Amino acid sequence: MDADYIVVGAGSAGCTVAARLSEDQGSRVLLLEAGPKDTNPMIHIPAGGRSLLRHPVINWNYGTAPEEGSGGRSIYWPRGKVLGGSSSINGMVYVRGNAADFDGWAQMGCRGWSYADVLPHFIKSETYHGEGDDAYRGGGGPLQVQPYRSILPLTHKFVEAAQQAGFPLNADYNGAHQDGVCYAQMTHKGRMRGSTAATYLAAAKGRTNLSVETGAVATKLLFGGKKCTGVAFRQNGQDKVLHAAREVILCGGSVNSPHLLQLSGVGPAAHLQSLGISVVHESPGVGQNLSDHYITRIQHRVKGAVSMNQLARFPRYVPHVFRWLLMGDGALTFSAITAMVFTRSREGLEVPDLQFLFSPGSYTQTSGVLEREPGMSVNVCPARPDSRGSIMVENPDPLAPPIIRPNYLSAESDLQVMLSGVKQTRRIMAADAMADVSTGETQPVDPIETVAEMRRVAQAIGTTIYHPVGTCKMGEDPMAVTDSRLRVHGVQGLRVVDASIMPTLTTGNTNAPSIMIGEKGAAMVREDAAA
Ligand SMILES: Cc1cc2nc3c(=O)[nH]c(=O)nc-3n(C[C@H](O)[C@H](O)[C@H](O)COP(=O)(O)OP(=O)(O)OC[C@H]3O[C@@H](n4cnc5c(N)ncnc54)[C@H](O)[C@@H]3O)c2cc1C
């Protein structure tokens, strides 16, 4: 079972990497995935995603350590454990980020990652089916990006209200600029979810030089001196070993990539030694620089309009099942988020630092499931937070989860941005267009006028929107884990290619940038092999 390239993790980035590397007929590529094949139908029906949030098999079901920022609560962190990884369970919203995010990476010393450098990889990755400028959008890539096939009137009301509140309509927030209110673009494939397994990997299926092993949990990276030579993994209760003739490419995501590096002896030396893990290479930044999108949700009770709350219940969803089967639209094509606003927390900022994510549904505070009563909600999200946390191995057993400490709201600046976002969202929800569909705000119940009040509310009801990044950041400073070609500093034969290499969060959801990283990472592997 040896290969030229072993790709660990078949998620957003990993499927992209394996599909692109296996285009070279002369390269033997082996893709290892801890979870099963993506045969569960709920993965593929867009509205089925809600049922996967706490799925016992195809989800890693992580939780954060209770911390001050989350009021002593553990915040639930789903991550996909299945072919397609988190792209098989995510909300499918397609957001590339702001050009300034990538220019910022280049400014931090990540050579080759400016917006001009990454744009061709975004374009290569997609086939776009919506309105936009061809200079920014792709027409021949595996990933299908399209507008919603059905839109509830509540979403139109929100978009209208935002315009009344002064936010201009933006037809393509993945185009020339991000500002304004917009309808969400989705990684759908026709009526189905377009995960990277259903798109990239499906297109590569049948190539004899690509093997995919599922139910295969990598437990350790193997080293000969400082060279990574292969991977130890557990499959069907058996321990096995694979050797890589060229490289091991780690695509385990922002939680598992740093965890596997630490388990394998690449990380903060003193901590690893305290757990009895032999150090291969001291790299103090492995697991540090964790950054995530922490939100406060504003909810309204709905009158005189249909929300997802009603449509998700029997018997209201029954006609939608037929509609989905016959016409490929209706409520089964819905995910949670249908419209968004990108804006600034204060005057003078060059680019947006806030994202509002609108859902024509309302959710219970603690478990995030749809409420019984009809409602709508807006997630207020500081898009480029300053708070940083960590992910650390605490048990040398490779199957034990690491400790996740996001340190939410430890930077006061994040609260100031969030406070501005709450005030702006309330302005939108008070606009005329909302008057005939809202009976008023139901959450948060406490006043939010000051940073102290914002802190109390965010501690009590804030939560993640599942975008951890940064735990194996690329760069050249002493805390950087990889260089700009995503090679792990201090060792040979090993790269990290996934969301964990982002030095900072992008302004928006993180699936599209993770796939772009997969595209660019694969291109760099191929260039280096040819050099
Ligand atoms: C519930 C949810 C909703 C989200 N909604 C959106 C959204 O609407 N839009 C958006 O842009 N982003 C969204 N995201 C975020 C986005 O999906 C992620 O940022 C992105 O998928 C990360 O890609 P990745 O390749 O880094 O990791 P992943 O896609 O998580 O892939 C990692 C893969 O590695 C595998 N793996 C890990 N460890 C091992 C091991 N030891 N051995 C073998 N395999 C291993 C995992 O099982 C997984 O398949 C959401 C995420 C979640 C969880």
The ligand as an ORCA input file, in Angstrom:
! r2SCAN-3c Opt
* xyz 0 1
  C     -21.159     22.398     11.081
  C     -20.246     23.231     10.218
  C     -20.804     24.212      9.400
  C     -19.980     25.000      8.595
  N     -20.552     25.848      7.695
  C     -19.761     26.458      6.769
  C     -20.339     27.190      5.698
  O     -21.564     27.268      5.530
  N     -19.495     27.790      4.815
  C     -18.147     27.723      4.940
  O     -17.423     28.315      4.131
  N     -17.573     27.027      5.958
  C     -18.349     26.366      6.834
  N     -17.775     25.601      7.808
  C     -16.300     25.565      7.891
  C     -15.651     24.766      6.767
  O     -16.422     23.633      6.449
  C     -14.231     24.378      7.206
  O     -13.479     25.549      7.449
  C     -13.489     23.544      6.168
  O     -14.244     22.415      5.806
  C     -12.130     23.125      6.719
  O     -11.482     22.308      5.785
  P     -10.229     21.410      6.199
  O      -9.807     20.706      4.981
  O      -9.252     22.263      6.911
  O     -10.782     20.385      7.288
  P     -11.934     19.295      7.200
  O     -12.824     19.553      6.044
  O     -12.560     19.238      8.539
  O     -11.172     17.950      6.866
  C     -10.339     17.247      7.741
  C     -10.470     15.772      7.395
  O      -9.389     15.057      7.968
  C      -9.888     13.884      8.558
  N      -8.965     13.500      9.619
  C      -8.659     14.227     10.716
  N      -7.767     13.569     11.477
  C      -7.478     12.423     10.838
  C      -6.627     11.330     11.139
  N      -5.894     11.312     12.251
  N      -6.583     10.301     10.261
  C      -7.310     10.318      9.117
  N      -8.151     11.332      8.804
  C      -8.229     12.378      9.647
  C     -11.247     14.282      9.073
  O     -12.059     13.188      9.378
  C     -11.751     15.151      7.939
  O     -12.376     14.396      6.943
  C     -18.569     24.815      8.639
  C     -18.015     23.825      9.459
  C     -18.847     23.025     10.236
  C     -18.229     21.958     11.078
*
